[in-house]
């Protein structure tokens, strides 16, 4: 495939030698989805965000990567320092970040890493009315794919149960949905103002994260109450935005999220990075401090964190000792065998290891149970169980 | 000071350019203690252990660094795989590793990093009978400096209380002592056999770690019982050795040690590395598995670990929020003001930050209360409290 480095360089305003070098170091990958060729940036390179996609079509269309959202460790004084006047609080969902775009009249769903995901693309077309992108082809919809039947971050969300009728007496439930939280110009990454975004999404009837409130930046107690309420409901957290999007959004998560992240991290203990674990622990320290916890609450938090670490770790060691493979399991629904195979090929291309645990055909619907394999966790535990030293 | 690279190269069997390079990269430092000039290796370089000292005297005497002791995550099957036949179990003490040598008729105590520590050297001369090194100048005594009044790892050990008489009615108690666990040829690092070592140390009446037992390597239940007993007594753990020292010793620690290490790590949360924290958590997983813990015991372990993480972290954040400086405090005793100042100069040379909290003169004895400052922990918490983002 011929790649015109000079044109890419002009389009992105990035020197040719930097682009060449990035290709050599595989920071830029060359990919294909159906008849579309595109390059994807696996890392941030100068002003080009990680996950940026450039299509090798006539227009050399660019879809900028979704910018990293920074985190407040303390709501107070961070919000007062960071925001201008008012703060919009939106719910943060625990799913997978995607961008939906219209390229040459095709609707595509792009992952955090800048790849077109065939699974997500097809679900978007099925579940969302995409007239909005036909009317505004320069915009991208940035959102979260949530639900249990999601190959990336499988978490159950009650509000995205889709009943599928198999026959007169049988239904199955696919738990999958999309919530849009941002609309941006896909080439410049300039976002719509919150009101404008919500107006458009409502007009086209697109599910979106609704504001939990708009507050003066000094009114932190109310925001803390929202966090506490979300924590009790086992929800992930909040994203805080300037109503006019003049400063970048920032995020803040609940204890439940830290607990849940740690449980996952210590189940796959040698695969998820130790930075991942450490950062979750740090968040707990600041949260406990900020929420001014007494002896009882502090103890409750400590116990919760201890269990999130020790229980899954011991469970994983036990599983390997019994000869079982540690996998992260999820079920996916497809409309055809072809779609299913296409997605499995896509995972292989991404070097994601998985095992297929079960395939079923349900009156034209295809259900697959897969297990993502975390290789280091399986291999290292096996080796320690055989007596290798640290 | 003139350094003869070519002679060092010959003595250590290490190419000249490697030595030059190591000097430039400050892997080798050039140091002085009284009239003795020496170089110290801060990192392992080929076959030269980290902490190796070479004296720039006529004999170019070498004191090899103490070899790193590897760790068993599981006693079974690691011991069966690793040892030849029998295993000597010695107690592992929680103090500071030192090597004591005789160079040109001077007794010197060398730290893990290969430096002559003036504090430790003087305490050795006071507390130990060094005739052994006058009779065997080629040997080094490898041991642990333990006790609360120790500048490196201040932990109380009941068995090293030294009563010091100030006047008729007043005594003070210095908690400090040395336990030798290895004797090695200081140039070759070849160890004496366990029996030989113990015989010599007994003959010269030198305090040493006594074997807790000698077991067939298959007899792991008894070793587990020792670990459990030590854990109940809040002791650190064990070192496992081949009676003939034909394979390197390995170590194994109690839950109490992991708990204690984590408490320290999360008190100084941005100074101790995250690898330090992660490795302690991993040990807990394997220990719980190996000790076949039931629901109650597992819960107890999880709670203990959770508290070791959350409590000190929140406490440190609270301290900084009140404007206090987080320090690791310890008291040291000196025989003269000169000795005290010499040691403070030595810490400065090593770029260790500390504050002096109190100085007292007690009838010719000098007592100093110092706080070691962990700069990253203080600075980062301060910055987060002011609202900086993660």
Interface residues (C-beta under 8 A of the other chain):
Chain A: X70 X71 X72 X73 X74 X77 X78 X79 X80 X81 X82 X250 X266 X269 X274 X275 X277 X278 X279 X281 X282 X284 X285 X286 X288 X289 X293 X298 X299 X301 X302 X303 X304 X305 X306 X307 X309 X310 X311 X313 X314 X316 X317 X318 X321 X384 X385 X386 X387 X388 X389 X390
Chain B: X70 X71 X72 X73 X74 X77 X78 X79 X80 X81 X82 X250 X266 X269 X274 X275 X277 X278 X279 X281 X282 X284 X285 X286 X288 X289 X293 X298 X299 X301 X302 X303 X304 X305 X306 X307 X309 X310 X311 X313 X314 X316 X317 X318 X321 X384 X385 X386 X387 X388 X389 X390
